[in-house]
């Protein structure tokens, strides 16, 4: 305990110093926490990284758009930096499409082209995929070389997690069909888990708010929705469209079937919202806590120092809590998907 | 609010990458990992079962060996006892046989002695008769006509003498 106190006070001291130097810069520009927080939570075309000394570097990413008038375009996001335009495209500074690429149509109105750009979040998704591959394939190689030996070290830890997910959740719930749905559910779990963890990292390969983005959780929920309904048994569909309730609840007004159908849709929707809201909240609270330092910074050095200490302690606590939440949310998404599949497979 | 609007581009890429990952991992990674994990679990379980069985078998074998040794000892004791008895019996039998044989030899000897005695007696009688006849002939040669009558007389006398004895 004493050692951890010493580390925390050291950390706080360093942050006080850092806050003091940052104060000089922040004093000039008015600090807008709302803008900063939402910029970090959202997506962006290049991946901007803040460097010490108030500088920004943006990793350029490919922009892929299809104009309604002139077809496909592929160019670097660096061409659109600082409000610059390229080939009729620009990033809207405000309005309903703020922060997105827009083009002017013939009437002089801003419209969104078909936008398949590789944005920050897309790159983060790809990085997550690569991390996942580079972690799982060594395990595969280990098993190919040592068929009956348990892996050690990190691979052993990984195997423990796989066992916890597969042998303790998927197999007990799905039984004989575990081998059929296991690969999907395991991929789902590890993808979400790794995305969440990478999101907690502050700098480049991580830090993107991937699983706190509705499009991403929508894609995941959509996959579970498709798997559940494509593998639905006869009984599942009968219970959905002709459940065992008094006949007047089904005819002439199909009240129960409507409710059941609604349930079919709310299951994946709840998955989508739960993961999105939890991860968004995790990112949000950290950003807000750090922003507090700069908000108080506008009130003077003492207020800044005090708020820095408190904010850092809180942020540290929330960060540790977030590590737990990263795991829990991935686990919950996977468990619920497993249960939905099991319910749909009931004979 | 921008945060709550799904973005088509991101949705598209996310689906693409995720489905690709599901495909790749479901084909090349998960089957190997799950199969190996299950195989290892089964192997360990089997190993435990084998070990348990081996321990039980060993215990059973030990007990069996113990009972075998005990039985062998018992048998050995029995055999020794039997041998001892047989020896005693044989000795007794041999003794009996020797006694019987000796008895037999004694009897035969007795018989032959008797016979010899009888022969000797009859021979002696004949000799004595002859001698007496010769003596009597010499004494009373003229008194008697034939040898047969004389012999008959002598026999008569001898019989009388024997009866008198």
Interface residues (C-beta under 8 A of the other chain):
Chain A: X38 X41 X42 X43 X64 X98 X99 X100 X114 X115 X116 X117 X118 X119 X121 X122 X125 X126 X129 X132 X133 X136 X137 X139 X140 X143 X144 X147 X148 X149 X150 X159 X162 X163 X166 X167 X179 X182 X183 X184 X186 X187 X188 X191 X213 X214 X215 X216 X218 X219 X220 X222 X223 X280
Chain B: X2 X3 X4 X5 X6 X7 X8 X9 X10 X11 X12 X13 X14 X15 X17 X18 X19 X20 X21 X22 X24 X25 X26 X28 X29 X30 X31 X32 X33 X34 X36 X37 X39 X40 X41 X43
